[in-house]
Amino acid sequence: MNQPVISRLARQLTRHLDGLLLALLIALLVLSTAVVFSASGQSGVRLGGHLTNIALAVVVLVVVANIPPHILAKAGPPLYAVGIVLLIGVALFGEIRNGARRWLPLGVVSIQPSEIMKIALPLMLAWFFHQREATLKLRDFGIAALIVAIPFLLVLRQPDLGTSLLIAASGFYVLFFAGLSWRIIAGLGVLGAVSLPLAWGLMHDYQRQRVMTLLDPSADPLGAGYHIIQSMIAIGSGGMFGKGWLSGTQNQLDFIPERTTDFIFAVYSEEFGLLGNIVLMLLYLAVVARGLKIAEHAPSMFARLMAGTISLNFFTYVFVNMGMVSGILPVVGVPLPFMSYGGTALVTLMIGFGMLMSLSTHRKLLKT
């Protein structure tokens, strides 16, 4: 393949990338590489794995960004159907790990179908509302709520309360951007508050323990409260400017649990301090703002719903992880987007942002 052909192919593949959004994501990935290297005890193997995950995720981003929105819309119903079938498969044949049935063995590999639903559900709902844009009625929101409820309940029974709530939030965002009445939203809020005692009774023992640990982690400092206590010590000890890269004592002395994955924010805070946290939060907010700007200028209902939902989903994941590590939310096992080590979560995020770039750069959505 000669040079002009390669150049032409490169231009073709990159012309649907949103420059500003890509620059923000790259900045986050550079930060994550430095923090993963520190959190892993300067492990070359871990760093190599992280860079491999980034390379794979970037390829996925470029491929998805070049898929036109009308094809993305058509993928919604079959992907949702496959996800539901796989979740039923988990309920019937799934592997039990740490007391939960969340993984489905498929020969040489096992998959977690709930991850598929993070993409499939908003795609399905955005397609559904796009088809009914001209004649949208209240009953359509009822049907959409049922579409949300099925995967929510299937994931909840695994049990996986954290992921089920994130899936429900994803569905709610689509309904919100589709025009769900504020009266209904307020009613749902009141209903949720009233049902809290019932929800408490239905929760598993370990889930209730997480809530109690949130309220008083010192009640079991060497057991259930250990994660939160150590992460808060690390965050607080970072001070204004941090202890410096590779110099965090809580990190280097192995006090922070899951420090390359769920609790990587504690490592970052200890080494870069409040100032570093402000920079990280500004990067996250800039990504969300860019996504909402794309939603504002979207040429179709499908594009608006998907762009808005992807942006708010991203904000939710960031908020939940930071809240969990800071001790203001229960520990639910949500990684910090673009910072935590892990290939599956990173690829899932890049699929979402690839879709966002496609919606931004393909200006016309064909009728599906």
C-alpha positions in Angstrom: 0.0 0.0 0.0 1.6 3.3 -1.1 1.9 6.5 0.8 -1.0 8.4 -0.9 -3.4 5.5 -0.3 -2.4 5.3 3.4 -2.8 9.1 3.8 -6.2 9.0 2.1 -7.3 6.1 4.4 -6.1 8.0 7.5 -8.1 11.1 6.5 -11.1 9.0 5.9 -10.9 7.3 9.3 -10.2 10.5 11.2 -12.6 12.9 9.6 -15.4 11.9 11.9 -13.4 12.5 15.1 -14.4 15.5 17.2 -11.1 17.3 17.7 -12.0 19.0 21.1 -13.6 15.9 22.6 -10.7 13.7 21.4 -8.2 16.1 23.0 -10.0 16.0 26.3 -10.1 12.2 26.3 -6.4 12.0 25.4 -5.6 14.3 28.4 -7.6 12.0 30.7 -5.8 8.9 29.3 -2.4 10.5 29.8 -3.3 11.3 33.4 -4.6 7.7 33.9 -1.4 6.2 32.5 0.7 8.1 35.1 -1.6 7.2 38.0 -1.9 3.5 37.0 1.9 3.3 36.9 2.1 4.7 40.4 -0.8 2.8 41.8 0.5 -0.5 40.5 3.8 -0.2 42.3 5.5 1.0 39.1 4.7 -2.4 37.5 5.8 -2.5 33.8 3.4 -5.4 33.2 0.5 -3.4 34.5 1.5 -0.4 32.6 1.8 -2.5 29.4 -1.6 -3.9 29.9 -3.1 -0.4 30.4 -1.5 0.9 27.3 -2.8 -2.1 25.4 -6.3 -1.4 26.7 -5.9 2.2 25.6 -4.8 1.2 22.1 -7.7 -1.2 21.7 -10.2 1.4 23.0 -8.9 4.1 20.6 -9.3 1.7 17.7 -12.9 1.0 18.8 -13.5 4.7 19.1 -12.3 5.4 15.6 -14.4 2.5 14.1 -17.6 3.5 15.9 -17.2 7.2 15.1 -17.3 6.3 11.4 -20.6 4.4 11.7 -23.4 6.7 10.4 -26.2 7.5 13.0 -28.9 5.7 11.0 -27.0 2.5 11.3 -26.4 3.0 15.0 -30.2 3.5 15.3 -31.0 0.3 13.5 -28.6 -1.6 15.8 -30.6 -0.6 18.9 -33.5 -3.2 18.8 -31.3 -6.3 17.9 -28.6 -5.3 20.4 -31.2 -4.8 23.1 -32.8 -8.2 22.3 -29.4 -9.9 22.4 -28.7 -8.3 25.7 -32.0 -9.5 27.2 -31.4 -13.0 26.0 -27.9 -13.0 27.6 -29.2 -11.6 30.9 -31.8 -14.4 30.9 -28.9 -16.8 30.2 -27.0 -15.4 33.2 -30.1 -16.0 35.4 -30.3 -19.7 34.2 -26.7 -20.7 33.6 -24.5 -17.9 34.9 -21.3 -18.4 37.0 -21.5 -17.5 40.7 -18.6 -15.3 41.8 -18.4 -13.8 45.2 -22.0 -14.7 45.9 -23.4 -13.1 42.7 -24.4 -14.6 39.4 -23.2 -12.0 36.9 -21.1 -13.8 34.4 -22.2 -16.0 31.5 -19.7 -18.7 30.4 -19.3 -18.9 26.6 -16.8 -21.6 25.9 -13.3 -20.2 26.4 -14.5 -16.8 27.7 -17.1 -15.5 30.2 -18.9 -12.2 29.5 -20.9 -9.8 31.7 -24.1 -9.0 29.7 -25.0 -6.1 32.0 -22.1 -4.2 30.3 -23.8 -4.6 27.0 -27.0 -3.0 28.4 -25.2 0.2 29.2 -25.0 0.8 25.4 -28.0 -1.3 24.2 -30.7 0.3 26.4 -30.2 4.0 25.4 -29.8 2.9 21.8 -33.1 1.0 22.0 -34.9 3.9 23.7 -33.5 6.6 21.4 -34.6 4.5 18.4 -38.0 3.9 19.9 -38.7 7.6 20.5 -37.3 8.6 17.1 -39.8 6.3 15.4 -42.7 8.0 17.4 -41.4 11.6 17.3 -44.4 12.9 15.3 -47.1 11.2 17.4 -45.4 10.9 20.8 -48.0 10.2 23.6 -47.9 9.4 27.3 -48.4 5.7 26.6 -45.1 5.7 24.7 -43.3 6.7 27.9 -45.1 3.8 29.6 -43.8 1.4 27.0 -40.3 2.9 27.4 -40.5 2.5 31.1 -41.2 -1.2 30.6 -38.2 -1.4 28.2 -36.1 0.0 31.1 -37.6 -2.2 33.8 -36.8 -5.6 32.1 -33.0 -5.3 32.1 -33.1 -3.4 35.4 -34.9 -6.3 37.2 -32.7 -8.9 35.5 -29.5 -7.2 36.7 -31.0 -6.4 40.1 -31.6 -10.1 40.8 -28.0 -11.2 40.1 -27.7 -9.3 42.5 -25.9 -6.2 41.2 -27.6 -3.1 42.7 -25.0 -0.6 41.5 -25.1 -1.6 37.8 -28.9 -2.0 37.9 -29.2 1.6 39.2 -26.8 2.9 36.5 -28.9 1.1 33.8 -32.1 2.6 35.3 -30.4 6.1 35.3 -29.4 5.6 31.7 -33.0 4.8 30.8 -34.3 7.8 32.8 -32.0 10.2 31.0 -33.4 9.1 27.6 -37.0 9.6 28.9 -36.0 13.0 30.3 -34.5 14.3 27.1 -37.5 12.9 25.2 -39.8 15.3 27.1 -41.0 13.4 30.2 -43.2 15.7 32.2 -41.7 17.3 35.3 -44.9 16.3 37.2 -44.2 12.7 36.5 -40.6 13.1 37.5 -41.6 14.8 40.7 -44.1 12.0 41.3 -41.5 9.3 40.7 -39.2 11.1 43.2 -41.9 11.1 45.9 -42.7 7.5 45.2 -39.0 6.6 45.5 -38.7 8.4 48.8 -41.8 6.7 50.2 -40.7 3.3 49.1 -37.3 3.5 50.8 -38.4 1.5 53.9 -39.6 -1.3 51.6 -36.4 -1.2 49.5 -34.4 -1.5 52.7 -36.3 -4.7 53.6 -35.7 -6.2 50.1 -31.9 -5.4 50.1 -29.4 -8.2 50.7 -27.4 -8.2 53.9 -24.2 -7.1 52.3 -26.0 -4.2 50.6 -27.5 -3.0 53.9 -24.0 -3.4 55.4 -22.6 -1.0 52.8 -25.1 1.6 53.7 -24.4 1.2 57.4 -20.7 1.4 56.7 -21.3 4.7 54.8 -23.0 6.1 57.8 -20.3 5.0 60.3 -17.2 3.4 58.7 -15.4 3.5 62.1 -17.8 0.8 63.4 -15.7 -1.8 61.6 -12.4 -0.2 60.8 -10.5 -3.4 59.9 -13.5 -5.0 58.1 -16.3 -3.4 56.1 -15.1 0.2 56.9 -11.5 -0.4 55.9 -11.8 0.7 52.3 -13.5 4.0 53.0 -11.3 4.9 55.9 -8.1 4.3 54.0 -9.3 6.1 50.9 -10.4 9.2 53.0 -7.0 9.2 54.7 -5.3 9.2 51.4 -7.5 12.0 50.0 -7.1 14.2 53.0 -3.3 13.6 53.3 -2.9 15.0 49.8 -3.5 18.5 51.0 -3.5 21.4 48.5 -0.7 20.3 46.2 -0.3 16.6 46.9 2.7 14.6 47.9 4.0 14.2 44.4 3.8 11.6 41.7 5.1 8.2 43.0 5.3 9.7 46.5 2.0 8.9 48.1 2.6 7.0 51.3 -0.9 5.4 51.6 -0.4 4.1 48.0 3.2 3.0 48.2 2.7 1.3 51.6 -0.3 -0.7 50.1 -2.9 0.7 52.5 -5.4 1.7 49.7 -7.4 -1.3 48.5 -8.2 -1.9 44.8 -5.9 1.1 44.1 -5.6 0.6 40.3 -9.3 0.1 39.7 -12.2 1.3 41.9 -10.1 3.4 44.4 -7.6 5.0 41.9 -9.1 8.4 42.7 -7.7 8.1 46.3 -4.2 7.5 44.8 -4.6 10.4 42.5 -5.8 12.7 45.3 -2.9 11.8 47.6 -0.3 12.4 44.9 -1.8 15.5 43.2 -3.8 17.1 46.0 -6.8 19.4 45.8 -5.3 21.3 42.9 -5.0 18.1 40.9 -8.5 17.2 41.8 -9.8 20.5 40.5 -7.9 19.9 37.2 -9.4 16.5 36.9 -12.9 17.7 37.6 -12.6 20.5 35.1 -11.5 17.9 32.4 -14.5 15.8 33.3 -16.9 18.8 33.2 -15.4 19.9 29.9 -16.2 16.4 28.4 -19.8 16.6 29.7 -20.2 20.1 28.4 -18.9 19.2 25.0 -21.3 16.2 24.9 -24.3 18.4 25.9 -23.3 20.9 23.2 -23.4 18.2 20.6 -26.8 17.2 21.9 -28.0 20.9 21.7 -27.0 21.0 18.0 -28.2 17.5 17.1 -30.0 17.3 13.8 -32.5 14.6 14.9 -34.3 13.3 17.9 -32.2 10.1 18.0 -29.0 12.1 17.9 -30.2 14.4 20.7 -31.4 11.6 23.0 -28.2 9.6 22.5 -25.8 12.5 22.8 -27.5 13.8 26.0 -27.7 10.4 27.6 -24.1 9.5 26.8 -23.0 12.8 28.4 -25.1 12.4 31.6 -24.2 8.7 31.9 -20.5 9.7 31.9 -21.2 12.4 34.6 -23.1 9.8 36.7 -20.2 7.3 36.6 -17.7 10.0 37.6 -20.0 11.3 40.4 -20.7 7.8 41.8 -17.0 6.7 41.9 -15.8 10.0 43.4 -18.6 9.9 45.9 -17.9 6.3 46.8 -14.2 6.9 47.3 -14.8 10.1 49.3 -17.3 8.4 51.6 -20.5 10.2 50.6 -21.9 7.2 48.7 -21.9 3.5 49.4 -19.2 1.3 47.8 -20.8 -0.1 44.6 -17.8 -1.1 42.5 -18.0 1.6 39.8 -14.6 2.4 38.2 -13.5 6.0 37.6 -14.0 6.7 33.8 -10.7 6.9 31.8 -8.7 6.6 35.0 -9.2 3.1 36.4 -7.4 0.1 35.0 -9.6 -2.2 33.1 -10.2 -3.1 29.4 -14.0 -3.8 29.4 -15.0 -0.5 31.1 -12.6 1.5 28.9 -13.9 -0.1 25.6 -17.5 0.4 26.7 -16.8 4.1 27.4 -15.0 4.5 24.0 -18.0 2.9 22.2 -20.2 5.6 23.8 -17.9 8.4 22.9 -17.4 7.0 19.4 -21.2 7.2 19.0 -21.0 10.8 20.3 -18.5 11.7 17.7 -20.5 10.1 15.0 -23.6 12.1 16.0 -21.5 15.2 16.0 -19.9 14.8 12.6 -22.6 13.0 10.6 -25.2 15.8 10.3 -28.0 13.8 8.7 -29.9 10.9 10.1 -31.8 8.8 7.6 -35.3 7.6 8.5 -35.1 4.1 9.9 
